[in-house]
Amino acid sequence: MEKFEKKIWLSSPTMHGDELKWVTDAFDKNWITTAGENVNECEKLVAEYVGCKYAVALSCGTASLHLAVKLAGEKLYGQPKPNQGTLQGHKVFCSDMTFDATVNSVAYEDGEAVFIDTERDTWNMDPVALEKAFEIYPDVKLVVLVHLYGTPAKIDEIKAICDKHGALIVEDAAESFGATYKGKQTGTFGDYNAISFNGNNLYSA
Ligand SMILES: Cc1ncc(COP(=O)(O)O)c(C=O)c1O
């Protein structure tokens, strides 16, 4: 195979001046942990920016998705027995073209992912395929929806289908922090939402 001459890079980290200052600040104040002024400020700024009530900072997008799916599972099916995930014995509809963290979050909670096909316009979950999936599996109550490469999925259509079937949405906005859908930030449409600050995820920022 020939090497491609022209490449379109997905994303590379960008520095804006103050990054080292805040890392140094955390070192100087000895807040090298899961709490501290910087973490509080980051949670506040993100919540304000996307326009949601609260944000909780975890170690990465994968951990946020896991927590989101766990909370959704507990809301739907109650507290699991010890050593069991909240989705034990349940199917969950998931975007099929995505980074594996989207789907891993379901596996961590012992759920079974059912992949929903992708449509051509946004490369995200196809509402037509989702509706069909509900016909086949009417008991499903959770959908994990990704916005791939910073491009929002067809949220209105997908939300309408989920509402009709009484299903919750976990929104994987790991790659779409800063992207808007009809003027509203992604990461605010689901019942639980996750974003990521992994340098290679900030496509739309
Ligand atoms: C769609 C998607 N979901 C989740 C993640 C996980 O985010 P993180 O790398 O911060 O764990 C990524 C990227 O890594 C991603 O691309």
PDBQT file of the ligand as one rigid body, heavy atoms in Angstrom, charges set to zero:
ROOT
HETATM    1  C1  LIG A 301     -16.280   8.605  21.323  1.00  0.00    +0.000 C 
HETATM    2  C2  LIG A 301     -15.352   8.494  22.491  1.00  0.00    +0.000 A 
HETATM    3  N1  LIG A 301     -15.873   8.150  23.692  1.00  0.00    +0.000 NA
HETATM    4  C3  LIG A 301     -15.091   8.061  24.773  1.00  0.00    +0.000 A 
HETATM    5  C4  LIG A 301     -13.736   8.308  24.699  1.00  0.00    +0.000 A 
HETATM    6  C5  LIG A 301     -12.926   8.151  25.940  1.00  0.00    +0.000 C 
HETATM    7  O1  LIG A 301     -12.372   9.343  26.391  1.00  0.00    +0.000 OA
HETATM    8  P1  LIG A 301     -11.004   9.305  27.224  1.00  0.00    +0.000 P 
HETATM    9  O2  LIG A 301      -9.879   9.077  26.262  1.00  0.00    +0.000 OA
HETATM   10  O3  LIG A 301     -10.941  10.671  27.879  1.00  0.00    +0.000 OA
HETATM   11  O4  LIG A 301     -11.119   8.201  28.225  1.00  0.00    +0.000 OA
HETATM   12  C6  LIG A 301     -13.153   8.668  23.471  1.00  0.00    +0.000 A 
HETATM   13  C7  LIG A 301     -11.727   8.951  23.243  1.00  0.00    +0.000 C 
HETATM   14  O5  LIG A 301     -10.796   8.604  23.756  1.00  0.00    +0.000 OA
HETATM   15  C8  LIG A 301     -13.983   8.759  22.345  1.00  0.00    +0.000 A 
HETATM   16  O6  LIG A 301     -13.469   9.085  21.153  1.00  0.00    +0.000 OA
ENDROOT
TORSDOF 0
